[in-house]
């Protein structure tokens, strides 16, 4: 079989200087402001999202109004049909 042969791998151990330097160093807390990390694209995105929600609100209001009007017309037609 081809897998019967084994190869020796040389292992090299080195120190991690970054981890040793960062251990025990107190972190300074940053005071975060509410909109400190916003850029121009984030600011432009806010009115777009608000516009989408408002337009969806008008769309659903129109659909519900037309459904209510269709139901009222159907009821009137049913009443007229019952009279005849």
JOTA-V694416 format. One line per field, one symbol per residue. ss: DSSP state (a for helix, b for strand, c for the rest). phi: phi as a letter, one per 30 degrees, with the letter a starting at -180 (. if undefined). burial: # if it has 9 or more other ideal C-beta (glycine too) atoms within 8 Angstrom, else .. Layout:
BEGIN
ss=???
phi=???
burial=???
END
This chain:
BEGIN
ss=caaaccccccccccccaaaaaacccccccccccccccccaaaaaaaaaaaaaaaaaaaaaaaaaaaaaaaaaaaaaaaaaaaac
phi=.dcddccdcdcbcbdcdddddddidddcdcdccdcdcdcddddddddddddddddddddddddddddddddddddddddddddd
burial=....................................................................................
END
